[in-house]
Amino acid sequence: ALQAGIRHIDTALLYRCQGNIAHVLRQWFMEGRLSREEVFITSKVYHPPAPCFGIESTTIDPNALSVDEITAKVHVHFEKSLIELG
């Protein structure tokens, strides 16, 4: 996506992609191919936590993405019935 010029990265714990994204961002930052200011990063805060989906926390750790901050946080509310179905 970065090679194609896309600069909006949408993440979430549920997507299980943060490790891969962090690796690529770190590499591009170190190589000078991209600066943090050029990337718009969004992620989700789940409430309540949904352990059945592997979501134990309602916080987002920017360090997991090798950045100092998340540009925008989106709050996602799980319905109790959805959590029970997990």
Buried (B, 14 or more C-beta within 10 A) or exposed (E): EBEEEEEEBBBBBEEEBBEEBBEBBEEBBEEEEBEEEEBEBBBBBBEEBBEEBEBEEEEBEBEBBBBEEBBEBEEBEBEEEEBEEE
